[in-house]
Amino acid sequence: MLFLLKYLRYCCFADKTRQGRYATIISGKLGILSERLRKKDWILLEEIGAFSCHLNFRWTAKRHVEKLHQAGYQVWCYTVNNPRQLKHLNNLDAVFSDFPSRFFR
């Protein structure tokens, strides 16, 4: 799976010609990585036909996850190293962690 950082939006998707060329190179599902969910992230999700949205769990609210799910996106949060930090986000599709074994007790 390929995840696009915000800066790729500017260098790879600045115009429709580049977007088309780049999209033909990539085969797979696309996701965006963002610190916080903002309007420009919604625009980018739509532009690239994203599969998922990857957010910093510290700035993600339950309502963000619900809205993204309603729009058909998976929601993954990073970097969660303590499962107790996710009590308010029990409806995530996945997490990134430096200590994944802590989530399997």
C-alpha positions in Angstrom: 0.0 0.0 0.0 1.3 3.5 -0.8 0.7 6.4 1.4 1.1 10.0 0.1 2.6 12.6 2.3 1.1 16.1 2.0 4.1 17.4 0.1 3.5 14.9 -2.7 0.2 16.7 -3.4 2.2 19.7 -4.6 4.9 17.9 -6.6 2.9 15.0 -8.1 -0.7 16.3 -8.3 -0.1 19.9 -9.1 -1.9 19.5 -12.4 -4.2 17.0 -14.1 -1.5 15.9 -16.6 0.9 14.9 -13.8 -1.9 13.3 -11.8 -2.8 11.1 -14.7 0.8 10.0 -15.4 1.4 9.3 -11.8 -1.8 7.4 -11.3 -0.8 5.0 -14.2 2.5 4.2 -12.4 0.9 3.4 -9.1 -1.1 0.2 -8.8 -2.7 -0.3 -5.5 -4.6 1.6 -2.9 -3.7 5.2 -1.9 -4.0 6.9 1.4 -3.1 10.3 2.7 -1.1 11.1 5.8 -2.0 14.2 7.8 -1.4 15.6 11.2 -5.0 16.9 11.5 -8.1 16.4 9.4 -8.7 19.6 7.5 -10.6 20.8 4.5 -7.6 20.4 2.2 -7.3 16.8 3.3 -10.9 16.1 2.2 -10.1 17.6 -1.2 -7.0 15.5 -1.6 -8.9 12.3 -0.5 -11.3 13.0 -3.3 -8.7 14.0 -5.9 -6.6 10.9 -5.7 -9.5 8.5 -5.1 -8.0 7.5 -1.7 -8.7 4.3 0.1 -7.7 5.6 3.6 -6.8 8.5 5.7 -3.9 8.3 8.3 -4.1 10.8 11.1 -2.2 11.6 14.3 -4.3 10.1 17.1 -3.7 13.1 19.3 -5.6 15.4 17.0 -8.3 12.9 15.9 -11.8 13.0 17.4 -14.5 10.3 17.2 -16.5 12.6 14.9 -13.6 12.7 12.4 -13.5 8.9 12.2 -17.3 8.7 11.8 -17.3 11.2 9.0 -14.5 9.5 7.2 -16.2 6.1 7.5 -19.4 7.6 6.2 -17.5 8.8 3.2 -16.1 5.3 2.6 -12.6 5.7 3.9 -10.6 3.6 6.3 -9.1 5.5 9.2 -5.6 4.6 10.6 -3.9 6.5 13.4 -0.3 6.9 14.2 1.9 6.6 16.4 0.0 4.9 19.2 2.2 3.2 21.7 -0.2 2.8 24.6 -3.6 1.1 23.9 -5.2 3.2 26.7 -4.6 6.3 24.6 -7.3 5.0 22.2 -10.3 4.7 24.5 -12.0 7.5 22.6 -11.2 6.1 19.2 -12.5 2.5 19.4 -13.7 2.5 15.8 -10.4 2.8 14.0 -9.5 0.4 11.2 -5.8 0.2 12.1 -3.0 1.9 14.1 0.7 2.4 13.6 2.8 1.7 16.7 6.4 1.2 17.8 5.2 -1.5 20.2 2.5 -3.6 18.4 2.7 -6.4 20.9 1.1 -4.1 23.5 -2.2 -4.3 21.6 -2.4 -8.1 21.8 -2.7 -8.8 25.5 
